Amino acid sequence: PKEKRREETEVVIKGNRAEIFVGDSRRGWVKSYQAVLELSTDDRFTDAVTVTVDVSDVRPAGELLKGFGGVANPVKLIPLYPRCAHILNKAIGRKLTSLECCLLIDEAAICVVAGNVRRSAGMRQFAGDDPIGAAAKDNLWQQDEAGNWRIDPDRDALRMANHTRVFHRKPSLEETIEAVRKQYYSGEGAIQWAGEAIARANVDILPAFELKQEFLQTFTTGK
C-alpha cells in the first residue's frame, strides 16, 4: 500500500549478508546506490558478501509524482544494482580503473530522468597520460557481419558523459592530431591544456599577452 512505503533506504547486515531496502524517494535511491558502493569496501566482512536489494517499496512506473509533477520511472533503477555489482566484482583485490569509476557514475546517471527525459550531462576528465581514459570509448559501436550496428553492452553507460583528457603540459602536435582524428570519427576524444584553460578563466588578471605567456611558462616549468 502507498501509505506503508518506506521513503528512506535501510541497510540490514547479518554476517556476510546484506539486505538493502530501497526507499521510495530521490534520497532513498541515492542512499541505496551509495550503500552498494560502501559495502564493496566494508572491512567487517570475512568472506564473499551476498547483497540483496529489495525494491518493493519503490512506486511503479507511470505513477504520478507529488510535489514537482511528472510520473515515476524506476525502470532503469532495478538494473543499476547488478550492473554496479558486476563492475565492482571484477575489481576485487585491486583499485578501480578510471574507466570503471566512470562506468559506476554513468550507470547511476542513466537513472536520472525528469519528465521522462534524460537529465544527466556528465563531463569526465582523465589525466592526459591515462591510456585507459584515452581509449575508453574506442569501438563503442561495433558492426556485425550483417552490417548491423550494436553498442558494447558493458560500456553502454559511457554515453551519459563526454570525455576529456587534461594535460598539465602543452600537448604535442601528434597528440593533438590524434585527438582531432578521434573527434572526427566518433565525436569524442577532446583534449584540454590545463594551463591555457586556467589562463583563459583568469583573463581579468592576465589581460596582456605577455602576462599570459609568463603565467604559462611558470605553469609548465613550476618555476
Secondary structure per residue as TSV (DSSP state, phi and psi in degrees):
chain	resnum	aa	ss	phi	psi
A	1	P	-	360.0	146.0
A	2	K	G	-55.5	-44.0
A	3	E	G	-68.3	-14.4
A	4	K	G	-103.1	1.9
A	5	R	-	-67.8	135.1
A	6	R	-	-80.7	139.5
A	7	E	S	-94.0	-28.8
A	8	E	S	-99.2	142.2
A	9	T	-	-75.6	139.2
A	10	E	E	-121.6	140.6
A	11	V	E	-120.2	123.4
A	12	V	E	-115.3	123.4
A	13	I	E	-116.5	127.0
A	14	K	E	-134.4	109.6
A	15	G	T	62.1	-125.9
A	16	N	T	-100.6	26.6
A	17	R	E	-122.4	140.5
A	18	A	E	-134.4	139.2
A	19	E	E	-124.6	127.4
A	20	I	E	-108.2	119.2
A	21	F	E	-100.1	107.8
A	22	V	-	-75.8	126.6
A	23	G	-	-76.9	148.1
A	24	D	S	-86.9	66.7
A	25	S	S	-163.6	165.1
A	26	R	H	-61.4	-42.2
A	27	R	H	-61.7	-38.6
A	28	G	H	-64.3	-41.5
A	29	W	H	-60.8	-46.7
A	30	V	H	-61.8	-44.9
A	31	K	H	-65.4	-35.0
A	32	S	H	-66.0	-39.8
A	33	Y	H	-65.8	-44.0
A	34	Q	H	-61.5	-37.8
A	35	A	H	-62.9	-40.8
A	36	V	H	-59.8	-44.8
A	37	L	H	-65.6	-43.3
A	38	E	H	-68.5	-36.1
A	39	L	H	-63.5	-29.9
A	40	S	T	-68.5	-18.3
A	41	T	T	-121.5	12.9
A	42	D	-	-76.2	118.8
A	43	D	T	-84.4	6.6
A	44	R	T	-76.0	-20.2
A	45	F	-	-78.9	144.4
A	46	T	-	-109.1	-4.2
A	47	D	S	-156.6	-170.5
A	48	A	-	-56.3	140.9
A	49	V	-	-104.0	132.1
A	50	T	E	-101.0	118.9
A	51	V	E	-113.3	126.2
A	52	T	E	-113.6	132.7
A	53	V	E	-112.5	120.6
A	54	D	E	-102.8	113.7
A	55	V	-	-108.5	20.1
A	56	S	T	-65.7	-20.7
A	57	D	T	-88.1	-9.4
A	58	V	S	-77.9	127.7
A	59	R	-	-62.5	147.2
A	60	P	-	-71.1	161.0
A	61	A	T	-60.1	138.3
A	62	G	T	95.6	-14.5
A	63	E	-	-71.9	138.3
A	64	L	B	-63.8	141.5
A	65	L	-	-96.6	144.7
A	66	K	S	-90.7	151.5
A	67	G	S	93.2	-59.1
A	68	F	S	-122.3	15.7
A	69	G	-	76.3	-179.7
A	70	G	S	84.5	-173.5
A	71	V	B	-128.0	158.0
A	72	A	-	-67.9	145.5
A	73	N	-	-145.8	71.5
A	74	P	G	-87.5	15.0
A	75	V	G	-57.4	-39.7
A	76	K	G	-86.3	-10.2
A	77	L	H	-69.9	-44.6
A	78	I	H	-61.7	-42.9
A	79	P	H	-71.1	-13.6
A	80	L	H	-58.0	-44.0
A	81	Y	H	-66.6	-49.5
A	82	P	H	-66.5	-31.1
A	83	R	H	-68.5	-40.9
A	84	C	H	-66.0	-40.9
A	85	A	H	-61.5	-38.4
A	86	H	H	-61.9	-42.6
A	87	I	H	-66.5	-46.1
A	88	L	H	-67.0	-38.4
A	89	N	H	-65.4	-30.1
A	90	K	H	-71.9	-16.8
A	91	A	T	-104.7	15.1
A	92	I	T	-59.9	128.7
A	93	G	T	87.4	3.1
A	94	R	S	-148.7	172.1
A	95	K	-	-77.0	154.1
A	96	L	-	-68.1	145.2
A	97	T	-	-80.0	166.8
A	98	S	H	-60.7	-36.4
A	99	L	H	-66.2	-42.6
A	100	E	H	-64.8	-37.2
A	101	C	H	-61.5	-43.3
A	102	C	H	-62.8	-42.8
A	103	L	H	-61.8	-40.2
A	104	L	H	-63.0	-40.9
A	105	I	H	-67.5	-44.4
A	106	D	H	-70.8	-32.3
A	107	E	H	-61.4	-39.7
A	108	A	H	-68.5	-36.2
A	109	A	H	-63.0	-30.3
A	110	I	H	-59.8	-30.0
A	111	C	T	-78.1	-14.0
A	112	V	-	-84.8	108.1
A	113	V	E	-135.8	156.2
A	114	A	E	-147.9	124.0
A	115	G	T	65.8	28.4
A	116	N	T	63.5	22.6
A	117	V	E	-121.3	137.1
A	118	R	E	-60.8	131.1
A	119	R	-	-113.2	-8.1
A	120	S	-	-78.1	138.8
A	121	A	-	-142.8	72.7
A	122	G	E	-77.5	154.0
A	123	M	E	-130.6	117.5
A	124	R	E	-106.7	130.0
A	125	Q	E	-114.4	122.0
A	126	F	E	-106.1	155.6
A	127	A	E	-62.9	141.9
A	128	G	T	-58.9	-28.3
A	129	D	T	-99.5	18.2
A	130	D	-	-90.3	104.4
A	131	P	H	-66.4	-30.7
A	132	I	H	-67.6	-43.6
A	133	G	H	-65.1	-38.9
A	134	A	H	-63.3	-31.9
A	135	A	T	-105.7	12.4
A	136	A	T	-55.8	-38.1
A	137	K	T	-107.5	10.4
A	138	D	T	-61.6	133.2
A	139	N	T	53.9	36.1
A	140	L	-	-62.8	-38.6
A	141	W	E	-103.0	132.8
A	142	Q	E	-130.0	150.0
A	143	Q	E	-109.1	131.5
A	144	D	-	-85.9	-178.1
A	145	E	T	-63.7	-25.4
A	146	A	T	-86.7	0.3
A	147	G	S	88.8	4.9
A	148	N	-	-84.2	137.9
A	149	W	E	-92.0	140.1
A	150	R	E	-141.1	151.2
A	151	I	E	-95.0	145.7
A	152	D	-	-60.7	114.0
A	153	P	T	-62.9	-26.6
A	154	D	T	-77.5	-17.5
A	155	R	T	-120.6	11.6
A	156	D	G	-52.5	-40.6
A	157	A	G	-64.0	-18.1
A	158	L	G	-61.8	-15.9
A	159	R	G	-67.7	-11.9
A	160	M	G	-73.5	-10.0
A	161	A	E	-150.5	154.8
A	162	N	E	-93.3	159.0
A	163	H	E	-117.0	135.5
A	164	T	E	-133.7	134.2
A	165	R	E	-94.7	126.9
A	166	V	E	-104.7	119.8
A	167	F	E	-100.5	137.0
A	168	H	S	-100.8	19.1
A	169	R	S	-142.2	164.7
A	170	K	-	-70.1	123.3
A	171	P	-	-60.3	146.6
A	172	S	-	-73.8	167.0
A	173	L	H	-60.7	-41.8
A	174	E	H	-63.4	-42.5
A	175	E	H	-64.8	-37.4
A	176	T	H	-68.4	-44.2
A	177	I	H	-62.9	-42.2
A	178	E	H	-60.4	-42.2
A	179	A	H	-65.9	-42.7
A	180	V	H	-65.2	-38.3
A	181	R	H	-62.7	-42.0
A	182	K	H	-62.5	-41.1
A	183	Q	H	-63.7	-36.1
A	184	Y	H	-63.6	-42.4
A	185	Y	H	-84.5	-32.2
A	186	S	H	-129.3	-6.4
A	187	G	S	78.5	4.4
A	188	E	-	-123.4	167.2
A	189	G	-	104.9	32.8
A	190	A	E	-66.3	151.2
A	191	I	E	-128.0	154.3
A	192	Q	E	-141.3	133.1
A	193	W	E	-94.3	113.7
A	194	A	H	-58.0	-39.2
A	195	G	H	-59.6	-47.1
A	196	E	H	-64.6	-40.7
A	197	A	H	-62.4	-42.6
A	198	I	H	-66.3	-41.6
A	199	A	H	-62.3	-43.0
A	200	R	H	-67.6	-35.0
A	201	A	H	-71.7	-17.4
A	202	N	T	-118.7	37.9
A	203	V	T	-62.2	-22.9
A	204	D	T	-67.4	-28.0
A	205	I	T	-105.9	-4.0
A	206	L	-	-127.3	58.6
A	207	P	-	-73.4	-26.5
A	208	A	S	-96.2	149.0
A	209	F	H	-58.5	-40.2
A	210	E	H	-64.5	-40.1
A	211	L	H	-64.8	-40.2
A	212	K	H	-64.0	-44.8
A	213	Q	H	-63.4	-38.3
A	214	E	H	-63.9	-41.6
A	215	F	H	-63.2	-45.6
A	216	L	H	-63.2	-36.5
A	217	Q	H	-64.7	-43.4
A	218	T	H	-65.5	-41.9
A	219	F	H	-62.4	-41.3
A	220	T	H	-71.7	-42.4
A	221	T	H	-92.0	-19.9
A	222	G	-	76.1	16.1
A	223	K	-	-122.6	360.0
